[in-house]
Amino acid sequence: MTLKQRLMDDVKVAMKGGDKTRVTCLRMVRSKILEQEVALRADKGKDYELDDDEATQVLSGYAKQRRDSIDSYRQGGREDLAAREEAELKIIEEYLPKQLSEDELREIVIQAVAESGASSPREMGKVMKIVMPRVRGAADGKLVNRIVQEILAKPEP
């Protein structure tokens, strides 16, 4: 079953169960996926549909928006809105791959540094090109960036 089909089925289940928050969130996710499909149809044909990897990228971006909103609401003292965003984020995360721990991510970055031959923070782009496709949807880009910077900043033993 594709991710899109799973989302459609889950919307129906949520509607039958009366879970308004879930219905609203899943409909928004579906509309984000449709927006991306429409944007790509000019280049890829009028019947183009996102595959699961592309749909996961859309979900990851939407989850990132929710995380940013949570931070903004907390800074503004709006705990009620932050709580609502957190509820939506939990729903979105159900459809994303399991998030990597910092240790798992650190191992992937160390391997990528070895593969790329990068030895200084100036070569961060080489490492990011290797790491990001491997962790797409399973790690936040900011966290990946921070870990890459830490590892490249350390002098080699």
DSSP file (Angstrom, degrees, kcal/mol; ACC not computed):
  #  RESIDUE AA STRUCTURE BP1 BP2  ACC     N-H-->O    O-->H-N    N-H-->O    O-->H-N    TCO  KAPPA ALPHA  PHI   PSI    X-CA   Y-CA   Z-CA
    1    1 A M              0   0    0      0, 0.0     2,-0.0     0, 0.0     0, 0.0   0.000 360.0 360.0 360.0 132.3    0.0    0.0    0.0
    2    2 A T     >  -     0   0    0      1,-0.1     4,-2.4     4,-0.0     5,-0.2  -0.300 360.0-113.2 -74.4 162.3    1.4    3.4   -0.9
    3    3 A L  H  > S+     0   0    0      1,-0.2     4,-2.3     2,-0.2     5,-0.2   0.901 118.3  52.5 -61.4 -41.9    1.8    6.2    1.5
    4    4 A K  H  > S+     0   0    0      2,-0.2     4,-2.2     1,-0.2    -1,-0.2   0.914 110.0  47.8 -61.5 -42.9   -0.9    8.2   -0.2
    5    5 A Q  H  > S+     0   0    0      1,-0.2     4,-2.6     2,-0.2     5,-0.2   0.906 110.3  52.2 -65.2 -41.2   -3.4    5.3   -0.1
    6    6 A R  H  X S+     0   0    0     -4,-2.4     4,-2.4     1,-0.2    -1,-0.2   0.902 109.2  50.4 -60.8 -41.6   -2.6    4.8    3.6
    7    7 A L  H  X S+     0   0    0     -4,-2.3     4,-2.0     2,-0.2    -2,-0.2   0.924 110.8  48.8 -62.5 -44.5   -3.3    8.5    4.2
    8    8 A M  H  X S+     0   0    0     -4,-2.2     4,-1.8     1,-0.2    -2,-0.2   0.914 112.7  47.6 -63.0 -42.5   -6.6    8.3    2.4
    9    9 A D  H  X S+     0   0    0     -4,-2.6     4,-2.1     1,-0.2    -1,-0.2   0.903 111.2  51.0 -64.3 -41.0   -7.7    5.2    4.3
   10   10 A D  H  X S+     0   0    0     -4,-2.4     4,-2.5     1,-0.2    -1,-0.2   0.820 105.3  56.0 -69.2 -30.3   -6.7    6.7    7.6
   11   11 A V  H  X S+     0   0    0     -4,-2.0     4,-2.5     2,-0.2    -1,-0.2   0.932 108.2  48.8 -63.4 -44.9   -8.7    9.8    6.9
   12   12 A K  H  X S+     0   0    0     -4,-1.8     4,-2.3     1,-0.2    -2,-0.2   0.922 112.2  47.9 -60.5 -44.8  -11.8    7.7    6.4
   13   13 A V  H  X S+     0   0    0     -4,-2.1     4,-2.0     1,-0.2    -1,-0.2   0.915 112.5  49.1 -62.6 -43.4  -11.2    5.8    9.6
   14   14 A A  H  X>S+     0   0    0     -4,-2.5     5,-2.2     2,-0.2     4,-0.8   0.873 110.0  51.8 -65.1 -37.4  -10.6    9.1   11.5
   15   15 A M  H ><5S+     0   0    0     -4,-2.5     3,-0.7     1,-0.2    -1,-0.2   0.926 110.7  47.3 -64.7 -43.7  -13.8   10.5   10.1
   16   16 A K  H 3<5S+     0   0    0     -4,-2.3    -2,-0.2     1,-0.2    -1,-0.2   0.850 113.9  48.6 -65.1 -33.4  -15.8    7.5   11.2
   17   17 A G  H 3<5S-     0   0    0     -4,-2.0    -1,-0.2    -5,-0.2    -2,-0.2   0.550 110.4-122.6 -84.1  -8.1  -14.2    7.7   14.6
   18   18 A G  T <<5 +     0   0    0     -4,-0.8     2,-1.4    -3,-0.7    -3,-0.2   0.734  56.4 152.8  75.5  22.5  -14.9   11.4   14.9
   19   19 A D     >< +     0   0    0     -5,-2.2     4,-2.4     1,-0.2    -1,-0.2  -0.672  16.5 177.7 -88.3  88.6  -11.3   12.4   15.4
   20   20 A K  H  > S+     0   0    0     -2,-1.4     4,-2.6     1,-0.2     5,-0.2   0.861  75.4  53.7 -63.8 -38.5  -11.4   16.0   14.1
   21   21 A T  H  > S+     0   0    0      1,-0.2     4,-2.4     2,-0.2    -1,-0.2   0.934 112.1  44.7 -61.9 -45.6   -7.8   16.8   14.8
   22   22 A R  H  > S+     0   0    0      2,-0.2     4,-2.8     1,-0.2     5,-0.3   0.909 113.0  50.6 -65.8 -42.8   -6.6   13.7   12.9
   23   23 A V  H  X S+     0   0    0     -4,-2.4     4,-2.3     2,-0.2     5,-0.2   0.943 112.9  46.2 -60.5 -48.0   -8.9   14.3   10.0
   24   24 A T  H  X S+     0   0    0     -4,-2.6     4,-2.0     1,-0.2    -2,-0.2   0.922 114.9  46.7 -61.4 -45.8   -7.8   17.9    9.6
   25   25 A C  H  X S+     0   0    0     -4,-2.4     4,-2.2    -5,-0.2    -2,-0.2   0.934 113.6  46.7 -64.0 -47.6   -4.1   17.1    9.9
   26   26 A L  H  X S+     0   0    0     -4,-2.8     4,-2.5     1,-0.2    -1,-0.2   0.860 111.0  52.5 -66.7 -35.1   -4.3   14.2    7.4
   27   27 A R  H  X S+     0   0    0     -4,-2.3     4,-2.2    -5,-0.3    -1,-0.2   0.903 109.2  50.2 -65.1 -39.4   -6.3   16.2    4.9
   28   28 A M  H  X S+     0   0    0     -4,-2.0     4,-2.2     2,-0.2    -2,-0.2   0.908 110.1  50.1 -64.7 -41.0   -3.7   19.0    5.2
   29   29 A V  H  X S+     0   0    0     -4,-2.2     4,-2.2     1,-0.2    -2,-0.2   0.930 110.4  50.0 -62.2 -45.4   -0.9   16.4    4.6
   30   30 A R  H  X S+     0   0    0     -4,-2.5     4,-2.3     1,-0.2    -1,-0.2   0.885 110.1  50.6 -61.2 -38.5   -2.8   15.1    1.5
   31   31 A S  H  X S+     0   0    0     -4,-2.2     4,-2.6     2,-0.2    -1,-0.2   0.875 107.8  52.9 -69.3 -35.2   -3.2   18.6    0.2
   32   32 A K  H  X S+     0   0    0     -4,-2.2     4,-1.9     2,-0.2    -2,-0.2   0.909 110.5  48.0 -63.2 -41.1    0.6   19.3    0.6
   33   33 A I  H  X S+     0   0    0     -4,-2.2     4,-2.2     2,-0.2    -2,-0.2   0.920 112.0  49.1 -64.7 -43.7    1.3   16.1   -1.4
   34   34 A L  H  X S+     0   0    0     -4,-2.3     4,-2.7     2,-0.2     5,-0.2   0.902 107.8  54.6 -63.3 -41.3   -1.2   17.1   -4.1
   35   35 A E  H  X S+     0   0    0     -4,-2.6     4,-2.2     1,-0.2    -1,-0.2   0.922 109.6  47.6 -55.9 -45.2    0.4   20.6   -4.3
   36   36 A Q  H  X S+     0   0    0     -4,-1.9     4,-1.7     2,-0.2    -1,-0.2   0.894 110.9  51.1 -65.5 -39.9    3.8   19.0   -4.9
   37   37 A E  H  X S+     0   0    0     -4,-2.2     4,-1.2     1,-0.2    -2,-0.2   0.933 110.6  48.3 -62.1 -45.6    2.4   16.7   -7.6
   38   38 A V  H  X S+     0   0    0     -4,-2.7     4,-0.6     1,-0.2     3,-0.4   0.895 109.6  53.2 -62.2 -40.1    0.7   19.6   -9.4
   39   39 A A  H  < S+     0   0    0     -4,-2.2     3,-0.4     1,-0.2     4,-0.3   0.849 113.1  43.7 -63.8 -33.6    3.9   21.6   -9.2
   40   40 A L  H >X S+     0   0    0     -4,-1.7     4,-2.5     1,-0.2     3,-0.7   0.619  92.7  82.0 -87.3 -13.5    5.9   18.7  -10.8
   41   41 A R  H 3X S+     0   0    0     -4,-1.2     4,-1.7    -3,-0.4    -1,-0.2   0.791  81.4  63.9 -66.6 -27.2    3.3   17.9  -13.5
   42   42 A A  H 3< S+     0   0    0     -4,-0.6    -1,-0.2    -3,-0.4    -2,-0.1   0.893 116.4  29.7 -61.9 -37.5    4.5   20.6  -15.8
   43   43 A D  H <4 S+     0   0    0     -3,-0.7    -2,-0.2    -4,-0.3    -1,-0.2   0.810 129.6  36.1 -89.3 -33.7    7.9   18.9  -16.1
   44   44 A K  H  < S-     0   0    0     -4,-2.5    -3,-0.2     1,-0.3    -2,-0.2   0.386 116.8 -82.6-110.3   4.0    6.9   15.2  -15.6
   45   45 A G    ><  -     0   0    0     -4,-1.7     3,-1.5    -5,-0.2    -1,-0.3  -0.110  41.1 -84.4 109.0 153.0    3.5   14.9  -17.3
   46   46 A K  T 3  S+     0   0    0      1,-0.3    -1,-0.1    -4,-0.1    -5,-0.1   0.687 123.9  48.8 -69.6 -19.0   -0.1   15.6  -16.5
   47   47 A D  T 3  S+     0   0    0     -3,-0.1    -1,-0.3    -6,-0.1    -2,-0.1   0.227  79.7 140.3-102.9  14.5   -0.7   12.3  -14.7
   48   48 A Y    <   -     0   0    0     -3,-1.5     2,-0.4   -11,-0.1    -7,-0.1  -0.325  27.5-175.4 -64.7 135.4    2.4   12.4  -12.5
   49   49 A E        -     0   0    0     -9,-0.1     2,-0.1    -2,-0.0   -15,-0.1  -0.982  29.2-106.9-129.0 144.7    2.0   11.2   -8.9
   50   50 A L        -     0   0    0     -2,-0.4   -46,-0.2   -17,-0.1     2,-0.1  -0.385  30.0-134.1 -66.7 142.5    4.6   11.3   -6.2
   51   51 A D     >  -     0   0    0     -2,-0.1     4,-2.5     1,-0.1     5,-0.2  -0.357  36.5 -91.3 -84.5 178.2    6.2    8.0   -5.2
   52   52 A D  H  > S+     0   0    0      1,-0.2     4,-2.3     2,-0.2     5,-0.1   0.864 125.7  52.9 -62.3 -37.3    6.6    7.1   -1.5
   53   53 A D  H  > S+     0   0    0      2,-0.2     4,-1.7     1,-0.2    -1,-0.2   0.926 112.2  44.7 -64.0 -43.9   10.1    8.7   -1.2
   54   54 A E  H  > S+     0   0    0      2,-0.2     4,-1.8     1,-0.2    -2,-0.2   0.895 112.9  50.8 -67.2 -39.4    8.9   12.0   -2.6
   55   55 A A  H  X S+     0   0    0     -4,-2.5     4,-2.4     1,-0.2    -1,-0.2   0.874 108.0  53.8 -65.0 -36.4    5.7   11.9   -0.4
   56   56 A T  H  X S+     0   0    0     -4,-2.3     4,-2.6    -5,-0.2    -1,-0.2   0.874 105.3  53.9 -64.4 -37.3    8.0   11.2    2.6
   57   57 A Q  H  X S+     0   0    0     -4,-1.7     4,-2.2     2,-0.2    -1,-0.2   0.905 108.4  49.3 -62.8 -41.0   10.0   14.3    1.7
   58   58 A V  H  X S+     0   0    0     -4,-1.8     4,-2.2     2,-0.2    -2,-0.2   0.928 111.8  48.9 -62.8 -44.7    6.8   16.4    1.7
   59   59 A L  H  X S+     0   0    0     -4,-2.4     4,-2.7     1,-0.2    -2,-0.2   0.896 109.1  52.8 -61.7 -41.0    5.9   14.9    5.0
   60   60 A S  H  X S+     0   0    0     -4,-2.6     4,-2.2     1,-0.2    -1,-0.2   0.912 109.7  48.5 -61.4 -43.1    9.3   15.7    6.4
   61   61 A G  H  X S+     0   0    0     -4,-2.2     4,-1.9     2,-0.2    -1,-0.2   0.894 111.9  49.0 -63.8 -39.9    9.0   19.3    5.3
   62   62 A Y  H  X S+     0   0    0     -4,-2.2     4,-1.9     2,-0.2    -2,-0.2   0.888 110.3  51.0 -67.4 -39.0    5.6   19.6    6.9
   63   63 A A  H  X S+     0   0    0     -4,-2.7     4,-2.4     1,-0.2    -2,-0.2   0.894 107.9  53.3 -64.4 -39.1    6.8   18.1   10.1
   64   64 A K  H  X S+     0   0    0     -4,-2.2     4,-2.5     1,-0.2    -2,-0.2   0.898 106.6  52.5 -62.0 -40.9    9.7   20.6   10.1
   65   65 A Q  H  X S+     0   0    0     -4,-1.9     4,-2.5     1,-0.2    -1,-0.2   0.913 108.8  50.2 -59.8 -42.5    7.1   23.4    9.8
   66   66 A R  H  X S+     0   0    0     -4,-1.9     4,-2.4     2,-0.2    -2,-0.2   0.919 110.2  49.7 -63.3 -43.1    5.3   22.0   12.8
   67   67 A R  H  X S+     0   0    0     -4,-2.4     4,-2.1     1,-0.2    -2,-0.2   0.917 111.8  48.2 -62.2 -42.9    8.5   21.9   14.9
   68   68 A D  H  X S+     0   0    0     -4,-2.5     4,-2.4     1,-0.2    -1,-0.2   0.899 111.2  50.7 -63.4 -40.4    9.3   25.5   13.9
   69   69 A S  H  X S+     0   0    0     -4,-2.5     4,-3.0     2,-0.2     5,-0.2   0.898 107.2  53.8 -64.0 -40.5    5.8   26.6   14.8
   70   70 A I  H  X S+     0   0    0     -4,-2.4     4,-2.3     1,-0.2    -2,-0.2   0.938 110.3  47.1 -59.5 -46.9    6.0   24.9   18.2
   71   71 A D  H  X S+     0   0    0     -4,-2.1     4,-2.3     1,-0.2    -2,-0.2   0.925 113.6  48.3 -60.0 -45.2    9.2   26.8   18.9
   72   72 A S  H  X S+     0   0    0     -4,-2.4     4,-1.8     1,-0.2    -2,-0.2   0.919 111.8  48.4 -63.5 -44.5    7.7   30.1   17.8
   73   73 A Y  H  <>S+     0   0    0     -4,-3.0     5,-3.2     1,-0.2     4,-0.2   0.895 111.4  50.3 -64.1 -39.3    4.5   29.6   19.8
   74   74 A R  H ><5S+     0   0    0     -4,-2.3     3,-1.3    -5,-0.2    -1,-0.2   0.913 109.7  50.4 -65.6 -41.1    6.5   28.7   22.9
   75   75 A Q  H 3<5S+     0   0    0     -4,-2.3    -1,-0.2     1,-0.3    -2,-0.2   0.845 111.4  49.7 -63.6 -32.4    8.7   31.8   22.6
   76   76 A G  T 3<5S-     0   0    0     -4,-1.8    -1,-0.3    -5,-0.2    -2,-0.2   0.414 117.6-113.6 -86.8   1.9    5.5   33.8   22.2
   77   77 A G  T < 5S+     0   0    0     -3,-1.3     2,-0.9    -4,-0.2    -3,-0.2   0.726  73.5 135.2  75.8  21.3    4.0   32.3   25.3
   78   78 A R     >< +     0   0    0     -5,-3.2     4,-2.0     1,-0.2     3,-0.3  -0.619  15.6 160.8-104.0  73.7    1.2   30.5   23.4
   79   79 A E  H  > S+     0   0    0     -2,-0.9     4,-2.4     1,-0.2    -1,-0.2   0.808  71.1  61.0 -63.9 -31.4    1.3   27.1   25.0
   80   80 A D  H  > S+     0   0    0      2,-0.2     4,-1.6    -3,-0.2    -1,-0.2   0.920 108.7  41.6 -63.0 -44.2   -2.2   26.3   23.8
   81   81 A L  H  > S+     0   0    0     -3,-0.3     4,-2.3     2,-0.2    -2,-0.2   0.863 112.4  54.9 -71.7 -35.5   -1.2   26.7   20.1
   82   82 A A  H  X S+     0   0    0     -4,-2.0     4,-2.4     1,-0.2    -2,-0.2   0.906 106.7  51.5 -62.7 -40.7    2.1   24.8   20.8
   83   83 A A  H  X S+     0   0    0     -4,-2.4     4,-2.0     2,-0.2    -1,-0.2   0.894 109.0  50.3 -63.8 -39.9    0.1   21.9   22.2
   84   84 A R  H  X S+     0   0    0     -4,-1.6     4,-1.9     1,-0.2    -1,-0.2   0.914 111.0  48.7 -64.9 -42.1   -2.1   21.8   19.1
   85   85 A E  H  X S+     0   0    0     -4,-2.3     4,-2.6     1,-0.2    -2,-0.2   0.886 109.1  53.5 -64.3 -38.7    1.0   21.8   16.8
   86   86 A E  H  X S+     0   0    0     -4,-2.4     4,-2.2     2,-0.2    -1,-0.2   0.892 106.3  52.7 -63.3 -39.2    2.5   19.0   18.9
   87   87 A A  H  X S+     0   0    0     -4,-2.0     4,-1.4     1,-0.2    -1,-0.2   0.912 111.9  45.8 -62.5 -41.8   -0.6   16.9   18.5
   88   88 A E  H  X S+     0   0    0     -4,-1.9     4,-2.5     1,-0.2    -2,-0.2   0.899 109.8  54.7 -66.9 -40.0   -0.4   17.4   14.7
   89   89 A L  H  X S+     0   0    0     -4,-2.6     4,-2.7     1,-0.2    -2,-0.2   0.897 105.0  53.3 -60.9 -40.6    3.3   16.6   14.7
   90   90 A K  H  X S+     0   0    0     -4,-2.2     4,-0.8     1,-0.2    -1,-0.2   0.890 109.7  48.8 -61.8 -38.5    2.7   13.3   16.5
   91   91 A I  H >< S+     0   0    0     -4,-1.4     3,-0.8     1,-0.2     4,-0.4   0.936 112.4  47.6 -65.8 -45.8    0.2   12.4   13.8
   92   92 A I  H >< S+     0   0    0     -4,-2.5     3,-1.9     1,-0.2     4,-0.4   0.899 105.4  59.2 -62.1 -41.7    2.6   13.3   11.0
   93   93 A E  H >< S+     0   0    0     -4,-2.7     3,-0.8     1,-0.3    -1,-0.2   0.719  90.6  70.9 -64.3 -20.5    5.4   11.4   12.6
   94   94 A E  T << S+     0   0    0     -3,-0.8    -1,-0.3    -4,-0.8    -2,-0.2   0.772 102.5  44.5 -63.1 -24.6    3.4    8.2   12.4
   95   95 A Y  T <  S+     0   0    0     -3,-1.9    -1,-0.2    -4,-0.4    -2,-0.2   0.453 100.3  84.5-101.2  -3.3    3.9    8.3    8.6
   96   96 A L  S <  S-     0   0    0     -3,-0.8     3,-0.1    -4,-0.4    42,-0.1  -0.642  90.4 -93.4 -95.7 156.4    7.6    9.1    8.7
   97   97 A P        -     0   0    0      0, 0.0    -1,-0.1     0, 0.0    -2,-0.1  -0.263  60.3 -76.8 -61.1 156.4   10.4    6.6    9.0
   98   98 A K        -     0   0    0      1,-0.1     2,-0.2    -4,-0.1    -4,-0.0  -0.321  56.6-112.4 -54.8 132.4   11.7    5.9   12.5
   99   99 A Q        -     0   0    0     -3,-0.1    40,-0.2     1,-0.1     2,-0.2  -0.476  29.1-119.2 -73.1 138.1   13.9    8.8   13.5
  100  100 A L        -     0   0    0     38,-3.3    -1,-0.1    -2,-0.2     2,-0.1  -0.475  24.6-119.8 -74.9 145.1   17.6    8.0   14.0
  101  101 A S     >  -     0   0    0     -2,-0.2     4,-2.5     1,-0.1     5,-0.2  -0.358  28.7-106.6 -75.4 165.9   19.2    8.5   17.4
  102  102 A E  H  > S+     0   0    0      1,-0.2     4,-2.5     2,-0.2     5,-0.1   0.883 121.6  51.9 -62.1 -37.4   22.0   11.0   17.6
  103  103 A D  H  > S+     0   0    0      2,-0.2     4,-2.0     1,-0.2    -1,-0.2   0.922 110.1  47.5 -65.6 -44.1   24.5    8.1   18.0
  104  104 A E  H  > S+     0   0    0      1,-0.2     4,-1.8     2,-0.2    -2,-0.2   0.913 114.0  48.2 -62.0 -41.9   23.2    6.3   14.9
  105  105 A L  H  X S+     0   0    0     -4,-2.5     4,-2.4     1,-0.2    -2,-0.2   0.891 107.4  55.2 -65.4 -40.1   23.4    9.6   13.0
  106  106 A R  H  X S+     0   0    0     -4,-2.5     4,-2.5     1,-0.2    -1,-0.2   0.896 106.6  51.6 -60.4 -41.0   26.9   10.2   14.3
  107  107 A E  H  X S+     0   0    0     -4,-2.0     4,-2.2     2,-0.2    -1,-0.2   0.907 109.6  49.1 -62.3 -42.9   28.0    6.8   12.9
  108  108 A I  H  X S+     0   0    0     -4,-1.8     4,-2.2     1,-0.2    -2,-0.2   0.904 111.9  49.0 -63.5 -41.3   26.5    7.6    9.4
  109  109 A V  H  X S+     0   0    0     -4,-2.4     4,-2.6     2,-0.2    -2,-0.2   0.910 108.9  52.2 -65.6 -42.2   28.3   11.0    9.4
  110  110 A I  H  X S+     0   0    0     -4,-2.5     4,-2.0     1,-0.2    -2,-0.2   0.914 110.8  48.2 -60.8 -42.6   31.6    9.4   10.4
  111  111 A Q  H  X S+     0   0    0     -4,-2.2     4,-2.5     1,-0.2    -1,-0.2   0.909 111.6  50.0 -61.9 -42.3   31.3    7.0    7.5
  112  112 A A  H  X S+     0   0    0     -4,-2.2     4,-2.6     2,-0.2     6,-0.3   0.871 108.2  52.4 -66.6 -36.8   30.4    9.8    5.1
  113  113 A V  H  X>S+     0   0    0     -4,-2.6     4,-1.8     2,-0.2     5,-0.7   0.925 111.3  47.4 -63.7 -43.3   33.4   11.8    6.3
  114  114 A A  H  <5S+     0   0    0     -4,-2.0    -2,-0.2     1,-0.2    -1,-0.2   0.917 113.8  47.7 -63.6 -43.3   35.7    8.8    5.6
  115  115 A E  H  <5S+     0   0    0     -4,-2.5    -2,-0.2     1,-0.2    -1,-0.2   0.901 116.5  42.4 -63.7 -41.8   34.1    8.2    2.2
  116  116 A S  H  <5S-     0   0    0     -4,-2.6    -1,-0.2    -5,-0.2    -2,-0.2   0.732  98.6-133.9 -80.6 -21.6   34.3   11.9    1.1
  117  117 A G  T  <5 +     0   0    0     -4,-1.8    -3,-0.2     1,-0.2    -4,-0.1   0.625  45.6 163.4  76.5  12.7   37.8   12.4    2.5
  118  118 A A      < +     0   0    0     -5,-0.7    -1,-0.2    -6,-0.3    -2,-0.1  -0.381  15.1 170.3 -66.1 140.6   36.7   15.7    4.0
  119  119 A S        +     0   0    0      1,-0.2    37,-0.1    -3,-0.1    -1,-0.1   0.404  56.4  41.6-133.1  -1.7   39.0   17.0    6.7
  120  120 A S  S >  S-     0   0    0      1,-0.1     3,-2.2    35,-0.1    -1,-0.2  -0.968  83.5-106.2-144.7 160.9   37.8   20.5    7.5
  121  121 A P  G >  S+     0   0    0      0, 0.0     3,-1.5     0, 0.0     4,-0.2   0.752 114.2  69.8 -57.9 -23.4   34.5   22.4    8.0
  122  122 A R  G 3  S+     0   0    0      1,-0.3     3,-0.4     2,-0.1    -4,-0.0   0.729  95.0  55.3 -66.8 -19.8   35.0   24.0    4.6
  123  123 A E  G X> S+     0   0    0     -3,-2.2     4,-1.1     1,-0.2     3,-0.7   0.091  70.8 116.8 -99.3  22.2   34.3   20.6    3.1
  124  124 A M  H <>  +     0   0    0     -3,-1.5     4,-2.6     1,-0.2     5,-0.2   0.845  66.3  63.3 -59.3 -36.2   31.0   20.2    4.8
  125  125 A G  H 3> S+     0   0    0     -3,-0.4     4,-2.0     1,-0.2    -1,-0.2   0.865  98.2  55.3 -58.7 -38.6   29.1   20.2    1.5
  126  126 A K  H <> S+     0   0    0     -3,-0.7     4,-0.8     1,-0.2    -1,-0.2   0.917 111.8  43.6 -59.6 -44.0   30.8   17.0    0.4
  127  127 A V  H >X S+     0   0    0     -4,-1.1     4,-2.7     1,-0.2     3,-0.8   0.919 111.0  53.3 -70.0 -44.2   29.7   15.2    3.6
  128  128 A M  H 3X S+     0   0    0     -4,-2.6     4,-2.3     1,-0.3    -1,-0.2   0.860 103.1  58.6 -61.3 -35.9   26.2   16.6    3.5
  129  129 A K  H 3< S+     0   0    0     -4,-2.0    -1,-0.3    -5,-0.2    -2,-0.2   0.814 113.3  39.4 -62.8 -29.9   25.7   15.3   -0.1
  130  130 A I  H <X S+     0   0    0     -4,-0.8     4,-0.7    -3,-0.8    -2,-0.2   0.881 119.4  44.4 -84.4 -42.6   26.5   11.8    1.1
  131  131 A V  H >X S+     0   0    0     -4,-2.7     4,-1.6     1,-0.2     3,-0.9   0.930 102.5  61.1 -72.4 -47.8   24.6   11.9    4.4
  132  132 A M  H 3X S+     0   0    0     -4,-2.3     4,-0.9     1,-0.3     3,-0.2   0.855 102.4  49.5 -58.2 -42.5   21.3   13.5    3.5
  133  133 A P  H 34 S+     0   0    0      0, 0.0    -1,-0.3     0, 0.0     3,-0.2   0.849 112.1  51.3 -63.8 -29.0   20.1   10.9    0.9
  134  134 A R  H << S+     0   0    0     -3,-0.9    -2,-0.2    -4,-0.7    -3,-0.1   0.807 119.3  33.5 -75.0 -29.9   20.8    8.2    3.5
  135  135 A V  H >X S+     0   0    0     -4,-1.6     3,-2.7    -3,-0.2     4,-0.9   0.312  79.4 148.4-111.1   8.0   18.9    9.9    6.3
  136  136 A R  T 3< S-     0   0    0     -4,-0.9     4,-0.1     1,-0.3   -79,-0.1  -0.185  80.7  -0.3 -50.0 122.7   16.1   11.5    4.4
  137  137 A G  T 34 S+     0   0    0      2,-0.4    -1,-0.3   -80,-0.1     3,-0.1   0.219 122.4  77.7  82.9 -15.6   13.0   11.6    6.5
  138  138 A A  T <4 S+     0   0    0     -3,-2.7   -38,-3.3     1,-0.2     2,-0.3   0.412  97.2  32.2-107.5   0.3   14.7    9.8    9.4
  139  139 A A  S  < S-     0   0    0     -4,-0.9    -2,-0.4   -40,-0.2     2,-0.3  -0.984  81.2-109.2-156.1 145.4   16.7   12.8   10.8
  140  140 A D     >  -     0   0    0     -2,-0.3     4,-2.2     1,-0.1     3,-0.3  -0.568  25.8-133.4 -74.8 134.7   16.3   16.6   11.1
  141  141 A G  H  > S+     0   0    0     -2,-0.3     4,-2.7     1,-0.2     5,-0.2   0.829 104.7  56.5 -58.8 -35.2   18.6   18.5    8.7
  142  142 A K  H  > S+     0   0    0      2,-0.2     4,-2.4     1,-0.2    -1,-0.2   0.907 108.1  47.5 -64.6 -40.8   19.6   20.9   11.5
  143  143 A L  H  > S+     0   0    0     -3,-0.3     4,-2.4     2,-0.2    -2,-0.2   0.919 112.0  49.4 -66.0 -43.3   20.7   18.0   13.7
  144  144 A V  H  X S+     0   0    0     -4,-2.2     4,-2.7     1,-0.2     5,-0.2   0.939 111.2  50.4 -59.4 -47.2   22.7   16.5   10.8
  145  145 A N  H  X S+     0   0    0     -4,-2.7     4,-2.4     1,-0.2    -2,-0.2   0.915 110.6  48.9 -56.9 -46.8   24.3   19.8   10.1
  146  146 A R  H  X S+     0   0    0     -4,-2.4     4,-2.4     1,-0.2    -1,-0.2   0.915 112.5  47.4 -62.5 -44.3   25.3   20.3   13.7
  147  147 A I  H  X S+     0   0    0     -4,-2.4     4,-2.5     2,-0.2     5,-0.2   0.902 111.1  51.0 -66.7 -40.8   26.8   16.8   13.9
  148  148 A V  H  X S+     0   0    0     -4,-2.7     4,-2.6    -5,-0.2     5,-0.2   0.931 111.3  48.7 -61.4 -44.6   28.7   17.2   10.6
  149  149 A Q  H  X S+     0   0    0     -4,-2.4     4,-1.8    -5,-0.2    -2,-0.2   0.914 111.3  50.1 -61.3 -43.1   30.2   20.5   11.9
  150  150 A E  H  X S+     0   0    0     -4,-2.4     4,-1.0     1,-0.2    -2,-0.2   0.937 113.5  44.9 -60.7 -47.0   31.2   18.9   15.2
  151  151 A I  H  < S+     0   0    0     -4,-2.5     3,-0.4     1,-0.2    -2,-0.2   0.900 115.1  46.6 -68.3 -40.8   33.0   16.0   13.5
  152  152 A L  H  < S+     0   0    0     -4,-2.6    -1,-0.2     1,-0.2    -2,-0.2   0.767 108.2  57.2 -72.7 -23.9   34.7   18.1   10.9
  153  153 A A  H  < S+     0   0    0     -4,-1.8    -1,-0.2    -5,-0.2    -2,-0.2   0.734  87.8  93.0 -78.6 -21.9   35.8   20.7   13.6
  154  154 A K  S  < S-     0   0    0     -4,-1.0     2,-0.2    -3,-0.4    -4,-0.0  -0.518  82.5-120.7 -72.8 134.2   37.6   18.0   15.6
  155  155 A P        -     0   0    0      0, 0.0    -1,-0.1     0, 0.0    -2,-0.1  -0.511  34.9-103.5 -70.0 143.6   41.3   17.6   14.8
  156  156 A E              0   0    0     -2,-0.2    -4,-0.0   -37,-0.1   -37,-0.0  -0.441 360.0 360.0 -68.5 139.9   42.2   14.0   13.7
  157  157 A P              0   0    0      0, 0.0    -1,-0.1     0, 0.0    -3,-0.0   0.495 360.0 360.0 -73.1 360.0   43.9   11.9   16.4
